[in-house]
């Protein structure tokens, strides 16, 4: 019985952690595995972001975030500050310039 109660309490906390979260998909200019690591690491440090996953094939960054702490506009801006395009927003030129060549559009500096 104690195990059952502990399980119920754990489930209650797990469900509670998901309440109040939104998901945002952002089309990026990511090119490779280095981009994936850079974007995911960078976005994990953004206030309000609770989950990050970049699909290299589609170049779509999926973010799970707390809308009480951030919003889609701020999240897109955060992506551009890391050096990548975010939907219609272009990457910050200084951040883009710091990316490795493999992460730049076409695999070389064309920005």
C-alpha positions as a printed Julia matrix, in Angstrom:
111×3 Matrix{Float64}:
  0.0    0.0     0.0
  2.85   2.4     0.81
  4.35   1.81   -2.64
  0.99   2.54   -4.25
  0.61   5.81   -2.32
  4.18   6.81   -3.17
  3.46   6.08   -6.83
  0.31   8.23   -6.76
  2.19  11.1    -5.14
  4.95  10.84   -7.75
  2.41  10.84  -10.58
  0.64  13.87   -9.09
  3.9   15.83   -9.02
  4.76  14.73  -12.57
  1.42  15.86  -13.94
  1.65  19.12  -11.99
  5.03  19.87  -13.54
  3.51  19.72  -17.04
  0.6   22.04  -16.29
  1.18  25.59  -17.44
  3.71  24.75  -20.14
  3.51  25.59  -23.83
  5.32  24.22  -26.85
  6.87  26.34  -29.59
  8.39  25.13  -32.86
 10.91  27.44  -34.49
 12.35  26.94  -37.98
 16.1   27.56  -37.7
 19.11  27.76  -39.99
 20.81  24.85  -38.21
 23.01  22.65  -40.43
 24.68  19.9   -38.43
 25.25  18.09  -35.16
 27.37  20.97  -33.89
 24.4   23.28  -34.48
 22.19  20.88  -32.55
 24.53  20.84  -29.57
 25.02  24.62  -29.65
 21.32  25.46  -29.91
 20.17  22.93  -27.35
 22.84  23.94  -24.83
 22.18  27.64  -25.39
 18.42  27.4   -25.14
 18.52  25.26  -22.0
 20.0   28.25  -20.21
 17.15  30.59  -21.23
 14.82  31.47  -18.37
 11.55  29.59  -18.62
 12.76  26.9   -21.04
 12.06  23.43  -19.69
 12.77  21.28  -22.74
 14.7   21.6   -26.0
 15.03  19.34  -29.03
 16.38  20.2   -32.48
 15.51  17.99  -35.44
 18.45  18.45  -37.83
 16.56  17.06  -40.83
 13.72  19.58  -40.58
 15.8   22.29  -38.84
 12.91  22.72  -36.39
 13.7   23.53  -32.78
 10.99  22.38  -30.38
 10.86  24.24  -27.08
  8.77  23.47  -24.03
  8.52  26.59  -21.92
  6.7   28.27  -19.06
  4.59  31.11  -20.51
  4.71  32.86  -17.13
  8.48  33.27  -17.52
  8.97  33.85  -21.25
  7.15  34.12  -24.58
  7.64  33.12  -28.23
  9.13  36.48  -29.2
 11.79  36.27  -26.48
 12.56  32.67  -27.42
 13.03  33.53  -31.08
 15.33  36.41  -30.11
 17.34  34.03  -27.91
 17.87  31.73  -30.92
 19.13  34.66  -33.0
 21.53  35.69  -30.21
 23.05  32.2   -30.38
 23.73  32.79  -34.09
 20.86  31.11  -35.91
 17.83  32.33  -37.86
 14.54  31.87  -36.01
 11.55  31.74  -38.33
 11.62  35.13  -40.1
 14.21  36.67  -37.74
 17.8   36.65  -38.99
 20.67  35.55  -36.79
 22.57  38.18  -34.86
 25.53  38.99  -37.18
 28.14  38.93  -34.4
 26.91  35.6   -33.02
 26.66  34.14  -36.53
 30.24  35.14  -37.29
 31.41  33.2   -34.21
 29.84  29.93  -35.38
 32.08  27.23  -36.84
 32.06  27.14  -40.67
 30.06  23.91  -40.66
 27.21  25.74  -38.89
 26.97  28.55  -41.41
 24.5   28.47  -44.28
 25.92  26.33  -47.04
 28.74  25.22  -44.76
 30.61  28.49  -45.25
 30.14  32.16  -44.4
 27.38  33.53  -46.61
 25.64  35.73  -44.02
